[in-house]
Amino acid sequence: MHWRVRAIRGATTASANTVEAIREAVMELMDELEAHNPLDPDEIVSATFSVTRDLDAIFPAAIARQRPNWDNVPLLDVQQMHVEGSLERCIRFLIHFNTPNPTVQIHHPYLRHARNLRPDWSLAEVARSSN
């Protein structure tokens, strides 16, 4: 069996720069991630969360670490580069994981206002769900 490293991207937005709003957004994003991807936290190489400069009430990784079986996943938080006019209060992740199935289907969750970041993936999801 040949294992391969794959990656999952995702993003969402928080309604405000508060612990509660960021926690709600991260938990919703993580719920979507886990509901649609065959992901075993023991096979995760690492997860990086990035946030726009207007979010600093709590680290998204601290929220993810509280989820069942995520306490030993290597997690990192970084601040996204600021680009004038870019999406505000945005939380993104990039998760690298090992899999014995190199053709595993991956769902990249883009929620709330972050859906506009990858409209091509949103359209693919609509097409897939209507089949």
C-alpha positions in Angstrom: 0.0 0.0 0.0 1.4 3.4 -1.0 0.4 6.3 1.2 0.1 9.8 -0.2 -0.1 13.2 1.3 -3.2 15.1 0.2 -4.6 18.5 1.2 -7.9 20.0 2.0 -8.6 23.8 1.8 -11.5 25.6 3.4 -12.7 29.0 4.5 -15.5 30.8 6.3 -16.2 34.2 7.8 -16.9 35.2 11.3 -19.8 37.6 12.0 -17.7 39.6 14.5 -14.3 39.7 16.2 -15.5 38.0 19.3 -14.6 34.7 20.8 -18.1 33.5 20.4 -18.4 34.5 16.7 -15.0 33.0 15.8 -15.8 29.8 17.7 -19.2 29.4 15.9 -17.5 29.9 12.5 -14.6 27.5 13.2 -16.9 24.8 14.6 -19.3 25.1 11.6 -16.3 24.9 9.2 -14.8 21.9 11.1 -18.2 20.2 11.2 -18.5 20.6 7.4 -14.9 19.3 7.0 -15.6 16.2 9.0 -19.0 15.5 7.6 -17.9 15.3 4.0 -14.3 14.0 4.2 -13.0 10.6 5.3 -10.5 12.2 7.7 -8.9 10.4 10.6 -7.2 13.0 12.9 -4.4 10.4 13.4 -3.5 10.7 9.7 -3.4 14.5 9.7 0.2 15.7 9.1 -0.7 19.3 10.1 -3.4 22.0 9.9 -2.7 25.7 9.4 -5.4 28.3 10.1 -5.0 31.8 8.8 -7.1 34.8 9.7 -7.5 38.3 8.3 -6.0 41.0 10.5 -9.4 42.0 11.8 -9.8 38.8 13.8 -7.7 38.6 17.0 -10.1 37.6 19.8 -9.0 33.9 19.8 -6.8 31.5 17.9 -8.8 29.2 15.5 -6.4 26.4 16.3 -7.3 26.6 20.0 -10.9 25.9 19.0 -10.0 23.0 16.7 -7.8 21.5 19.4 -10.9 21.1 21.6 -12.6 18.8 19.1 -12.6 15.0 19.7 -9.3 13.5 18.6 -7.7 16.8 17.5 -5.7 17.4 20.6 -2.6 15.7 19.1 -2.9 17.2 15.6 -0.1 19.7 14.9 -1.9 23.1 14.5 -0.7 26.5 13.6 -2.3 30.0 13.4 -1.0 32.7 11.1 -2.2 36.1 9.9 -3.1 36.4 6.2 -1.4 38.9 4.1 -3.6 42.0 3.9 -4.9 43.0 0.5 -7.0 46.1 0.2 -10.6 45.2 -0.6 -10.2 41.5 0.3 -12.8 39.5 2.3 -13.1 40.7 5.9 -13.2 38.5 9.0 -12.1 35.5 7.0 -10.8 32.3 8.5 -9.0 29.8 6.2 -7.4 26.4 6.7 -5.1 24.1 4.9 -4.9 20.6 6.2 -2.4 18.0 5.0 -3.2 14.4 5.6 -1.9 11.0 4.8 -4.1 8.6 2.9 -3.7 5.1 1.5 -6.2 6.1 -1.2 -4.6 8.6 -3.6 -7.9 9.1 -5.4 -9.9 9.9 -2.3 -12.6 12.4 -3.1 -12.0 15.6 -1.2 -14.7 18.2 -0.3 -13.2 21.7 0.3 -15.7 23.5 2.5 -16.2 27.2 1.7 -19.0 28.6 3.9 -20.8 31.9 4.5 -19.2 34.9 2.6 -16.1 32.7 1.8 -18.2 30.8 -0.8 -17.3 33.7 -3.1 -13.6 32.9 -2.8 -14.1 29.7 -4.8 -17.3 29.9 -6.8 -16.0 27.2 -9.1 -16.1 24.7 -6.2 -19.5 25.9 -5.1 -20.9 25.2 -8.5 -19.3 21.8 -8.5 -21.0 21.0 -5.2 -24.4 22.1 -6.5 -24.0 19.9 -9.6 -22.8 17.0 -7.5 -25.7 17.3 -5.0 -28.3 17.5 -7.7 -27.2 14.1 -9.3 
